[in-house]
Amino acid sequence: TAKTQFNSPQPNFDFSGGGFEDIFSHVFGNDGSFGFGPRQQRQQRMQRIQVPIDFKTSLTGGVQHIALAGFRDTIEIQVPNGVDNGDQIRYPRLLQGEDLVVLFRVQPHPEYHRDRLDLYTEISVNVFDLILGHTVMFTTLNDKTIKLNIKAGTQPGTVLRIPHMGVEKEYVKGNLYIKVRARIPDNIDQNVLNTIKANREKNEQ
């Protein structure tokens, strides 16, 4: 927990004019804060912490429980959807009247990469489906199932763009980009292999 330091005020008295009301206003402030204005009070009554969250929670949002020194029970905060690594969110008067400022650290995902509001990932497709064409069912991180139309003759490395299926933040949605990888089956029928070999020899002539 960060420690707040208070500096003793050094008021400069000026008796050249004004009555006691002016003197008390100068020393204590108009709000009785003893020389600290409202802005200074807000800055001093605040704690800053870093909170790690997983990649999926950063996209969908959700409730996060955090432990703070000096508090027996955990503190509950609402993580907004679309929060990015390094974003700071201020939760007013959460800590017995103090504001809590949270710096979010998003953990990396093994299969997804984020660039602003866009998401990038890969999918492995049977090489024969790339040749002949096929419809592939794909489940997104927010558990939505979408149909990917793999056209006949799709080349490995092709990137499919799925509009408005990326990160949603402040009512704006990014895109989802899926790179197609070719997957060769382990066991291929010998007749299929003979057909492929015949076609290869034909194309080489």
N, C-alpha and C positions, 0 to 999 in steps of 0.2 A: 504494500500500500504506500502510495506516494505521501510524503510528509509536506505539509503546508508550512511555509515560513512566513512569519509576520515581522515586518520592520516597524520599529517604534516611530511614529510620526514626529516630525520636528516642525511644529507650526511656527510660522513667522508672524509674530504679533505686530500689528500696526494700529496705534492708538491715535492716529492723526485725524480720525473722523469716525462717525458712526457711534451707536450706542452698544449696550451689552448684547442686543439681538444680533448685531453684525459680528461681534466677537465670537459668540457661541455658534453662529452659523459657519464661521471660518474654521473653528477648531473641531466641532462635532459633525459638521456637515448638515445639510438641510434635512436629511432623513435620520439624524441622530446616530450616524455610523462612525463617529469619531474620525473624520477625515477620509473615510473610504466611501467612494461613490458606489452607486448600484452596480456599475460595470465591474469595478474591482471586487466587490463582494461575490459576484457570479463566478469570476475567474478563480477565486480562492476556494469556493465551496464546490470543488470538482475533483474527481479522481479519474485517472487514465489507466487503462489496462489493455493488454493484447489477449485476444481470444481466438484459438484455432478452431476452425469448422471444416467439416468434410465438403468435398466438391459438390455433392448433390444438394446438401442443405444450402449452399451458396446460391444455387439456382432456384430452388423451390421455396426457400425460407422455412421458418419453423421456430419452435421454442427451444432455447438453449439455457441450460442451468450452469452457472459458474460459481466457483468458490472464491471468496475474498477474505483476506486476513482481517480479523476483528469481527467477523460475522459468523455466528454459529451455523445458521442455515444457508443453503445455497441461494443465489439470486437468480431470478428468472427474467430473461430478456427475450424479446421477439426479434428474430433475425429477418429482415425484409428480403423478399425474393430478389435475386439478381445482384446481391452484394458481391463486390469484387475484392480480390486480394489488395490490402492496403486501404480499403474504405474505412472511414471513421463515422460512427453513429453516436449521437448524443442522446442519452436517456435522462430527461429532466427529473430531479428530485427523487431518484430511485433509491438512494442510500441515506435514508433518514434525513431528507432535505437536501442532500448533496446530489449534484449531477454526476452521472457516470458516462465517460467517453470511452467507447470500445473501438479499438483498432483490430479489424478482422484479418486473420491470416488463413487463407484458403489452402487446404491441403491438396497436393496434385492428385490427379486421377490417372490410373494406369492405361486407360483407353481413350480418354478425351483430352482435348486441348482447347483452351478458351482464348479468344482474341477479341477484347471488348465485349460485344454482344453476340459474336459468332462462335459456334462450336464446331470442332473438327474431330472426326473419328474415322475408323476404317471398318470395312466389312469383308469377310472372306466368302467368295462365291465359287461354286463348282465350275470348273473350266468349261464343261459342256453346257452349262446354263449360260455362260458368256457367249458361247458359239451359237447356240440355238435360240437364246432369249428365254427369260423366265421372270416370274413375279416372286420377290423375296419379302417376307414379313420381317420388319425391323422394330425392335422395342427401344424407345428413347429413355433417357435418364429419368424423365418424369412419368415413366410407366405408360406411355402412349404407344400404341402399335400402329405403324404406318406401312403402306405397301410401296416397295421400290420396284419400279418397272425396269428390268434389265433388258435392254434391247438386244436383238440378235447381232452378234459381231462386236459386242462391247469389249474394248481393249482393257487389259489390266492396267491399273493406274488411273482410270477414268474417275473423275470427281463428280458426284451427284450433288446438286444443290437443292435443298428442301427449304423453301421460303417460310419464314416466320416460325421455325421450329428450333430456334436458338435460344438465347437468354432473353427473358422478359424483365425489363427494368423500367420503372416509371412509365408504364403503358407503352413502351417501345419494345419490339421484338426483333431479335437478330435472326440469322439463318443457320441452318445445319448443313455442314459439308461432309459428305461421306465418300471416302476414297475406296475404290473397288480393288480388292486383291484376288488373284486367281488361286483356287485350291484344286490340286490334282488329286483325284481319288486314289486310295491305296490299291484297291483291286479293280482292275479294268478288264472287262470281258475280252477274251482273245479275238472274237469276231470284230469287236470295236477297234482293237489295236490293228488288225489286218486292214480294216477299212481306212484308218488314219494313215497307215503306212502306204497303202495304194494311192491315196490322194496326194500324199507328200511326193511320191515318186512321179506322179502325173504332173504336179506343179513344177517339178525340177526339170522336166524335159523341155 
